Amino acid sequence: MAQTSIITGQYVCIRQSAATVVQRFFAWVIDATIITILTPILFGVMVAFGSAGLYSETVAIIMSVLFLLLILCYPLYMEILLDGQTIGKSIMGIRVLCLDGSTPSKSAYMLRWLLYGVDFFCMGIGLAAIIFSKNSQRIGDLAAGTTVVKTIRGKRPFILNSFSFAQKGYVPNYPEAASLSMRQASVIGQALFNSNDVRRWQQLQQLSQKVEEYLGIRAKEPSAEHFLLSVYNDFQYYAMKMV
């Protein structure tokens, strides 16, 4: 079984099973099928509204361009929305991760998406990259520093830099985290490291908003997961200082 090495911020190597070419292919087939089904439906709705005279020719052109972008950007916004998964990837039990085990940033997802054309139209190169690269990465993954791994049912596939606060020279991002209670920090820790389920992303979003409001701060990180992890590490850093 192919495996990929994920190196955490503490230089701990975590062996994670890489998604197979077959899994990636069928995930793509599922996503392509969804797009194929939705395209004529949405196009039919646009034509119906146009025939009814509800918008002008200029508006119709603009809507057509937006509709085309919506289709082309499907992998991008789904991976951002579903924490590294499209519907196809979710069904096949695979997800996109950074090589350090963290959730990719929006710019990383964007870079992967921009290079889909290279991987798709130069399929031989993209396939060879997946098969022969160390971490089973296609061209887009190599550029973005990401890989696609199998998810572990009922468990988090990785733990993000959970002890970075103990590193020498650690600089807190949010001094306000020192005002959290042990119980509040525990809630954040449980939300981050508990078992993986379909509601996790939504729960992290809600918790992130509450933490921002409670501490009177604004998140600097690209995702709720990164933000909460930063606050959690900052709390632990100040807690160690008090010992």
C-alpha positions in Angstrom: 0.0 0.0 0.0 1.4 3.4 -1.0 2.1 5.7 1.9 3.0 9.4 2.2 5.1 10.9 4.9 3.6 13.9 6.6 6.0 15.9 8.7 4.5 18.0 11.5 5.9 21.2 12.9 7.7 19.1 15.5 9.5 17.1 12.7 7.5 14.0 13.7 6.9 11.8 10.7 3.3 10.5 10.4 2.7 7.7 7.9 -0.5 8.3 6.1 -1.8 6.0 3.4 -1.8 7.9 0.1 -5.0 7.8 -2.1 -4.6 5.4 -4.9 -4.9 6.3 -8.6 -8.2 4.3 -8.7 -9.7 6.3 -5.8 -8.7 9.6 -7.4 -10.1 8.5 -10.7 -13.5 7.4 -9.3 -13.7 10.6 -7.2 -13.2 12.5 -10.4 -15.9 10.4 -12.2 -18.4 11.1 -9.4 -17.7 14.9 -9.5 -17.8 14.9 -13.3 -21.2 13.1 -13.1 -22.6 15.6 -10.7 -21.5 18.5 -13.0 -22.9 16.7 -16.0 -26.3 16.3 -14.3 -26.5 19.8 -12.9 -25.2 21.6 -16.1 -28.3 21.0 -18.3 -30.6 21.7 -15.4 -29.1 25.1 -14.6 -28.7 25.9 -18.3 -32.4 25.0 -18.9 -33.4 27.4 -16.0 -31.3 30.2 -17.6 -32.9 29.6 -21.0 -36.4 29.6 -19.5 -35.9 32.9 -17.7 -34.4 34.4 -20.9 -37.3 33.2 -23.0 -39.7 34.8 -20.5 -37.9 38.1 -21.0 -36.8 38.4 -17.4 -33.4 39.8 -18.4 -31.6 41.4 -21.3 -29.1 39.9 -23.7 -26.2 41.6 -21.9 -27.4 40.1 -18.6 -27.7 36.7 -20.3 -24.1 36.9 -21.5 -22.9 37.8 -18.0 -24.9 35.0 -16.4 -23.5 32.5 -19.0 -19.9 33.5 -18.1 -20.7 33.2 -14.4 -22.3 29.9 -15.0 -19.2 28.6 -16.9 -17.0 29.8 -14.1 -19.2 28.1 -11.5 -18.7 24.8 -13.4 -14.9 25.3 -13.9 -14.4 26.3 -10.2 -16.3 23.3 -8.8 -13.2 21.5 -7.5 -11.8 24.7 -6.0 -14.8 25.9 -4.0 -15.8 22.4 -2.9 -12.4 21.6 -1.5 -12.4 25.0 0.4 -16.0 24.4 1.6 -15.6 20.8 2.6 -12.1 20.9 4.2 -10.1 19.4 1.4 -12.8 17.3 -0.2 -15.2 17.4 -3.1 -18.3 15.3 -3.1 -16.4 12.6 -5.0 -13.5 12.7 -2.7 -15.8 12.4 0.3 -17.5 9.4 -1.1 -14.2 7.7 -2.0 -12.8 8.5 1.5 -9.9 10.7 0.5 -8.9 14.3 1.2 -6.3 17.0 0.4 -3.7 17.8 3.0 -0.5 19.8 3.2 2.7 17.8 3.6 3.0 19.1 7.2 -0.4 17.5 8.0 -2.3 20.8 8.1 -5.3 22.0 6.2 -4.2 23.7 3.0 -4.7 27.4 2.7 -7.0 29.0 0.1 -3.9 29.9 -2.0 -2.8 26.2 -2.0 -6.2 25.1 -3.1 -6.1 27.8 -5.8 -2.7 26.6 -7.1 -3.9 23.0 -7.3 -6.9 24.1 -9.2 -5.0 26.3 -11.7 -2.8 23.3 -12.6 -5.7 20.9 -13.1 -5.4 21.8 -16.8 -1.8 20.6 -16.9 -2.6 17.3 -15.1 -5.8 16.7 -17.2 -4.6 17.6 -20.7 -1.1 16.1 -20.1 -2.6 13.1 -18.4 0.5 11.0 -18.8 2.6 13.5 -16.9 0.1 13.9 -14.1 -0.3 10.2 -13.8 3.4 9.6 -13.8 3.8 12.3 -11.1 1.3 10.5 -8.8 2.9 7.1 -9.4 6.5 8.0 -9.1 6.6 11.1 -6.8 7.6 10.4 -3.1 4.2 11.5 -1.7 1.9 10.5 -4.6 1.5 14.0 -5.8 0.2 15.2 -9.1 1.7 18.4 -10.7 -0.7 20.6 -8.9 0.1 19.0 -5.5 3.8 19.3 -6.1 3.4 23.1 -6.8 1.1 23.6 -3.8 2.9 21.4 -1.3 -0.2 19.2 -0.9 -1.0 15.5 -1.3 -4.2 13.4 -1.3 -4.6 10.8 1.4 -7.1 8.3 2.6 -9.2 9.4 5.5 -9.5 7.2 8.6 -13.1 6.5 9.5 -14.0 7.6 12.9 -10.6 9.2 13.6 -8.9 12.5 12.7 -6.4 11.7 9.9 -3.8 14.0 11.5 -3.0 16.1 14.5 -1.9 19.7 13.7 1.3 20.9 15.4 -0.4 20.3 18.8 2.7 21.2 20.9 4.2 24.1 18.9 3.8 26.3 22.0 6.6 24.3 23.6 9.1 25.1 20.8 12.0 27.5 21.6 11.3 31.0 20.4 7.5 30.5 20.1 5.8 33.8 19.7 2.1 34.0 20.6 -0.3 35.4 18.0 -3.1 36.2 20.5 -2.1 37.5 24.0 -5.8 37.5 24.8 -5.8 33.7 24.9 -4.2 34.0 28.4 -7.6 35.0 29.7 -9.2 31.7 28.8 -10.1 29.3 31.5 -8.8 25.7 31.5 -12.3 24.5 30.8 -12.6 26.8 27.8 -9.2 25.7 26.4 -10.3 22.1 26.9 -13.4 22.7 24.8 -11.2 24.1 22.0 -8.8 21.2 22.3 -11.7 18.6 22.1 -13.1 20.4 19.0 -9.7 20.2 17.3 -8.6 16.7 18.1 -11.8 14.7 18.6 -13.1 12.2 16.1 -13.7 13.3 12.5 -17.4 13.6 11.5 -19.3 15.5 8.8 -20.3 18.2 11.3 -16.7 19.0 12.4 -16.1 21.9 9.9 -19.4 23.6 10.9 -18.6 23.1 14.6 -15.2 24.7 14.2 -16.6 27.6 12.3 -19.2 28.3 15.1 -16.6 27.9 17.8 -14.2 30.1 16.0 -16.8 32.9 15.9 -17.5 32.5 19.6 -13.8 32.7 20.5 -13.4 35.8 18.4 -16.3 37.5 20.1 -15.3 36.4 23.6 -11.7 37.5 23.3 -12.4 40.6 21.2 -10.0 39.6 18.4 -10.1 38.9 14.7 -8.7 35.7 13.2 -5.5 36.1 11.2 -5.4 32.5 10.0 -6.9 31.1 6.7 -9.3 28.7 8.4 -11.2 28.2 11.6 -9.1 25.2 12.3 -5.8 27.1 12.1 -7.2 30.0 14.1 -8.4 27.7 17.0 -5.2 25.8 17.0 -3.3 29.1 17.3 -5.4 30.2 20.2 -5.1 26.8 21.8 -1.3 26.9 21.5 -1.2 30.5 22.8 -3.2 29.5 25.9 -0.9 26.6 26.6 2.1 28.9 26.2 0.9 31.4 28.8 -0.2 28.5 31.1 3.4 27.2 31.0 4.7 30.6 31.9 2.6 30.6 35.1 3.9 27.2 36.2 
